[in-house]
């Protein structure tokens, strides 16, 4: 890419030239999907090794963990905003 050219997926903010908006293009999405495919295939094989009851237990654990992390993040954001 030459000097002064902006790659696709990036645009300077008209009001604030310091600010850059990034946009995921179709090509970016496909590249990410291609890069993730081997890992996702491997994860499918891991999950296939569990019985349904085990998958249900894992899902409950992950759902609960995400909820706790979300609540903690929101609490920290509120605390930082108020201080």
C-alpha positions in Angstrom: 0.0 0.0 0.0 1.4 3.3 -1.0 1.8 6.4 1.2 -1.4 8.3 1.8 -3.7 5.5 0.7 -6.3 4.2 3.2 -6.9 0.5 3.2 -10.4 -0.7 2.7 -12.3 -1.1 6.0 -10.8 2.1 7.4 -12.2 5.6 7.2 -11.1 8.8 8.9 -13.8 10.6 10.8 -14.8 13.8 8.9 -15.2 15.8 12.1 -12.2 14.4 14.0 -9.3 13.4 11.7 -7.6 11.6 14.5 -10.4 9.1 14.8 -10.6 6.1 12.5 -13.6 3.9 12.0 -12.9 0.2 11.2 -15.3 -1.8 9.2 -15.3 -5.5 8.7 -15.6 -6.1 4.9 -16.7 -9.3 3.3 -13.1 -10.2 2.6 -12.1 -9.6 6.2 -15.0 -11.8 7.4 -14.0 -14.6 5.0 -10.3 -14.4 6.1 -11.4 -14.7 9.7 -13.7 -17.6 9.0 -10.9 -19.4 7.1 -8.4 -18.8 10.0 -10.9 -20.0 12.6 -12.1 -23.1 10.7 -9.4 -25.5 11.9 -9.9 -24.5 15.6 -13.7 -24.7 15.3 -13.5 -28.2 13.7 -11.2 -29.3 16.5 -13.6 -27.9 19.1 -16.5 -29.8 17.4 -14.5 -33.0 17.9 -13.9 -32.2 21.6 -17.6 -31.5 22.2 -18.6 -34.7 20.3 -16.7 -36.7 22.9 -19.1 -35.6 25.7 -22.5 -37.2 26.5 -25.5 -34.8 26.4 -25.6 -34.6 30.2 -22.0 -33.5 30.3 -22.6 -30.9 27.6 -25.6 -29.6 29.6 -23.4 -29.3 32.7 -20.6 -27.5 30.7 -23.2 -25.1 29.1 -24.5 -24.2 32.6 -21.0 -23.5 33.8 -20.1 -21.4 30.9 -23.4 -19.5 30.9 -23.0 -18.8 34.6 -19.4 -17.7 34.2 -20.3 -15.3 31.4 -23.1 -13.8 33.5 -20.7 -13.3 36.5 -18.1 -11.7 34.2 -20.7 -9.4 32.6 -22.0 -8.3 36.0 -18.4 -7.6 37.2 -17.6 -5.7 34.1 -20.7 -3.5 34.4 -19.9 -2.9 38.1 -16.4 -1.8 37.3 -17.6 0.4 34.5 -20.1 2.1 36.8 -17.5 2.4 39.6 -15.0 4.0 37.2 -17.6 6.3 35.7 -18.7 7.5 39.1 -15.2 8.2 40.4 
